[in-house]
Amino acid sequence: MIRSTKLVIFLSLVGLATLIGGGLVLHDGAVKARQAETLRQEEKVIKTKGSATAFQRTRPVYSAAETAIDKFMTGFLTFSDQKEFDARRDAVKSLVTEDVYNDKLLFKVDKYHKITQLTLQGTYVKSDVIPTKLVDNKLIATVYATQTLNFKDKQGKDAVKVFQITYDGNAGKLTKVTATGNYEINTDSSVF
């Protein structure tokens, strides 16, 4: 009787050890399958994000605002003749809200055709975006936009124009654009 009890206990322990071992193997397989699925999902995200930098991934609203501002300034500050100057409003329509699109101060009509008279051309160079506030996916920033202005076929000079801009990250558009003036800097090198 003792022998059969020992045999039953031994067989029970072997069965229990087999069950525990099998459970561990199954658990390990499930963990590895989950890790493989996570890696596949991460690869998908990387592929869909394309060439997004770490900065763009960690600061998406600022990055999107910077891109929208750059596109806006390209359409707003680049022109080679009167026709392109007059068409600036339509060139940036997809980037701005209806309020900005209808802003008569921002898109002043050149009724005297100064661009044609002066044979003036404008080329957008770059923008420096200085964020001042970010709340609820809305970025408010001061933008220093550099534009090269020149008379036809003559080397021009750079002008830095200052704007106050609000970008709505939910709408993906500029909701407010206010031109505040030009930024003047002293170019006398003896001061430095």
C-alpha positions in Angstrom: 0.0 0.0 0.0 2.8 2.4 0.8 4.4 1.5 -2.5 1.3 2.3 -4.5 0.8 5.6 -2.6 4.4 6.6 -3.4 3.9 5.6 -7.0 0.7 7.7 -7.2 2.3 10.7 -5.6 5.4 10.3 -7.9 3.2 10.0 -11.0 1.1 13.0 -9.9 4.3 15.1 -9.4 5.6 14.1 -12.8 2.2 15.0 -14.4 2.2 18.3 -12.5 5.8 19.1 -13.6 4.8 18.2 -17.2 1.8 20.5 -17.0 3.9 23.4 -15.6 6.6 22.9 -18.1 4.1 22.8 -21.0 2.4 25.9 -19.6 5.8 27.7 -19.5 6.5 26.7 -23.1 3.1 28.0 -24.2 3.5 31.2 -22.3 7.0 31.8 -23.7 5.6 31.2 -27.2 2.7 33.6 -26.6 5.2 36.3 -25.3 7.4 35.9 -28.4 4.3 36.1 -30.7 3.2 39.3 -29.0 6.7 40.7 -29.3 6.8 39.9 -33.0 3.4 41.5 -33.5 4.5 44.6 -31.7 7.6 44.8 -33.9 5.4 44.5 -37.0 3.2 47.3 -35.8 6.2 49.5 -35.1 7.5 48.8 -38.6 4.1 49.8 -40.0 4.2 53.1 -38.0 7.7 53.8 -39.2 6.8 53.1 -42.8 3.7 55.3 -42.7 5.5 58.1 -41.0 8.1 58.0 -43.7 11.0 60.3 -43.0 9.6 61.9 -39.9 12.4 63.0 -37.6 12.4 62.4 -33.8 11.6 66.1 -33.4 8.6 65.8 -35.6 7.3 62.8 -33.8 7.7 64.3 -30.3 6.4 67.8 -31.3 3.8 67.2 -33.9 1.8 70.5 -33.6 4.9 72.6 -33.7 6.3 70.6 -36.6 3.1 70.8 -38.6 2.8 74.5 -37.9 6.3 75.1 -39.1 5.5 73.2 -42.3 2.2 75.1 -42.9 3.9 78.5 -42.2 6.7 77.6 -44.6 4.2 76.8 -47.4 2.2 79.9 -46.6 5.2 82.2 -46.7 6.3 80.6 -50.0 3.0 81.4 -51.6 2.6 84.8 -49.9 6.1 86.2 -50.4 7.2 84.8 -53.7 6.1 86.5 -57.0 7.8 87.4 -60.2 5.2 89.8 -61.7 2.0 91.6 -61.0 -0.2 88.6 -61.9 1.5 86.3 -59.3 1.4 89.1 -56.7 -2.3 89.5 -57.2 -2.8 85.7 -57.1 -1.1 85.2 -53.7 -4.4 85.0 -51.9 -5.6 82.0 -54.0 -2.1 80.4 -53.8 -2.5 80.0 -50.0 -6.2 79.3 -49.8 -5.8 75.7 -48.7 -3.5 76.6 -45.9 -5.7 79.2 -44.1 -9.2 79.5 -42.7 -11.9 81.6 -44.3 -11.2 84.6 -41.9 -7.6 84.8 -43.0 -8.5 84.3 -46.7 -10.9 87.3 -46.5 -8.5 89.5 -44.5 -8.3 92.7 -46.6 -5.3 94.1 -44.6 -3.2 91.0 -45.2 -4.1 90.7 -48.9 -4.0 94.4 -49.8 -5.1 95.1 -53.4 -2.3 96.8 -55.4 -4.5 99.2 -57.2 -1.7 101.3 -58.5 0.2 98.2 -59.9 3.4 99.1 -58.1 4.9 95.7 -58.8 4.7 96.3 -62.5 5.8 99.9 -62.3 8.9 99.0 -60.2 9.4 95.6 -61.9 9.7 94.2 -58.4 10.2 90.5 -57.7 10.0 88.7 -54.4 11.5 85.4 -53.3 10.8 83.7 -50.0 14.0 82.6 -48.4 13.2 81.1 -44.9 11.2 81.6 -41.7 12.2 81.6 -38.1 9.2 80.4 -36.0 9.4 81.5 -32.4 6.5 79.8 -30.4 4.9 81.9 -27.7 2.0 79.7 -26.6 0.7 76.2 -27.3 -2.7 75.3 -25.8 -5.2 72.7 -27.0 -3.3 72.0 -30.3 -3.2 75.7 -31.1 0.2 77.2 -31.6 0.7 81.0 -31.4 4.0 82.1 -32.8 6.0 85.1 -33.9 7.4 84.5 -37.3 10.4 86.2 -38.9 10.2 85.6 -42.6 13.1 86.5 -44.9 12.3 87.7 -48.4 14.6 88.8 -51.1 13.2 91.8 -53.0 14.8 92.9 -56.2 14.2 94.8 -59.4 14.0 92.8 -62.5 17.4 91.2 -63.3 19.2 93.1 -60.5 20.6 91.7 -57.3 18.1 92.4 -54.5 18.3 92.9 -50.7 16.8 90.8 -48.0 13.9 92.1 -45.9 12.8 90.4 -42.7 9.0 90.6 -42.2 7.4 90.0 -38.8 4.1 88.2 -38.4 2.0 87.0 -35.5 0.5 83.6 -36.6 -1.9 81.2 -34.9 -2.0 77.6 -36.2 -4.8 75.2 -35.3 -3.5 71.7 -35.1 -6.9 70.1 -35.2 -7.9 71.9 -38.4 -4.4 71.9 -39.9 -4.7 75.5 -40.9 -3.5 79.0 -40.1 -6.3 80.7 -38.2 -4.8 84.1 -37.8 -2.0 85.9 -39.7 -1.1 89.5 -38.8 1.7 91.3 -40.4 3.3 93.5 -37.7 6.1 95.1 -39.7 9.7 94.7 -40.9 12.6 93.7 -38.7 15.4 96.2 -39.0 18.9 95.2 -38.0 22.1 97.2 -37.9 24.5 96.0 -40.6 27.4 98.1 -39.5 30.1 95.5 -38.6 31.9 98.0 -36.4 29.2 97.6 -33.8 29.9 93.9 -33.3 
